Amino acid sequence: MTSTWDYLPIYLGPMLLFLFGGALLRKLMLVSERQKVTSIADFIGSRYGKSQGLSALVTALAIVGSLPYIALQLRAVTMAWDALGAGPESGDLISLDTAFATALLMGVFAMLFGTRHLEGRERNRGVVAAIALESVVKLLAFAAVAALAAWLLLGGERYAAVDLHLDPLIPDANFLTQTLLATAAIICLPRQFHMAVVEFQDQRDLRTARWLLPLYLGLFSLLILPIALAGQPLLAQGLLDPDSLVLTLPMASGSNALTLLAYIGGFSAATGMVIVAAVTLAVMISNELVAPLWLFLSRFTPLSAASLGNHLRLIRRISILLLLMLSWGMHRAITGVAPLASIGLLSFAAAAQLAPALVGALYWRRARRLGVLAGLVAGYGLWFYCLVLPAVYPHQAVLARGCSGRSGCGRSNCLAWTGWIRSATGSSGAWRSICCCLWLYPCCAGRRRAISARRRLLSSCRIGTAAPTWS
């Protein structure tokens, strides 16, 4: 973390959306409720002519974009386990890949408890309650570590002669762009869309979320400050890893109970995120990829719709296991290359490419499928070239010199305006969003779509146009 406020955009974006974007959220949830959508891929595909091809493309892109997100959680759990002294250098007779074991355990848990319900709209109130409990545990653990940090700052001998400094908050282009990415990701990440939209019951949920989520994130934003300040002298001496500061700070202070609480809070948070993400993606795979292919093959083989229903649970369980194994592979590829925050921004930047299609389905009557397809292909192509390749292969000559072989011409980080993955994530996100919109408009303008698609899109644009009431 090069600045005290580097973390703030990740919290600020969702806070601003829920505080000032109530009309958009209300319309999104009402449209999804009326159409009984099961995922963000189902929503985008249904709004643009019930296009199975578009839904399949969104599903495939969501899987690729979510792999860094799940890999981030596996890496966080691994780092925490290693920091406790139980890592690969602890002297155990059996060398165990912590990330692989974690992926298997989370996969088994998700397969057992995340695939019980197979009904149309994939609601699971038990999972929602578990995530709510996990959020409370995480907040309590974080508050306890922040209290320890504040106590160290006020009375610790280590900090008596240390010049601590709080950097001035100057929102630059990277700060603003990361805020926009976080704003889009809070509803465009498959996991977030599921929790906010698919699990939506009535307007009381939205009324509560509009003040509770900003309050929750605001508390985290405040609690991070004493932890960051207390970690400055330790980080300057190379005693702590910035990515594991919340766990290693109580360890350095000799508080074993608080260290255990911090580990429990972090592990519960990572487990909740991975399980919901894997289950949500498994639903998308079964509904948007496997089911259309199964029904197509039923014309030429003994497969049938009835047999699909009998195998649906097995399909989702296999999908969950494959997703976690792919995420483990992604974890192995990016370990030691980028800090945790940068890995998370990879998924944020990928999810943000779905925002133009999602907003267009709600407000733009002339939007059509061809424009969405062109925008997604262009945006994700730049995302892969500008962010994923530099993260996995940071020293490849083709990325440094560009495809033409000339320095500065077509470089991945040159397209991103700035150096490497942290700043590239923000500015490259702007490039890709601009590219997505530039492809979206000419492919939509002046073209007529099918009557059924026009009716569906007009219907969604009209829902929620009246002034919202929150009583």
RABELQUI-V650546 format. One record per run of one state. SS is the DSSP state (@ for helix, = for strand, . for the rest). FROM is the first residue (numbers start at 1). TO is the last residue. If there is no record, write none. Layout:
SS|FROM|TO  SS|FROM|TO
This chain:
.|1|7  @|8|20  .|21|21  @|22|35  .|36|39  @|40|47  .|48|51  @|52|86  .|87|97  @|98|113  .|114|124  @|125|155  .|156|156  @|157|159  .|160|172  @|173|188  .|189|189  @|190|198  .|199|202  @|203|236  .|237|241  @|242|252  .|253|255  @|256|297  .|298|304  @|305|334  .|335|339  @|340|352  .|353|354  @|355|363  .|364|368  @|369|392  .|393|396  @|397|401  .|402|411  @|412|415  .|416|420  @|421|444  .|445|450  @|451|462  .|463|471
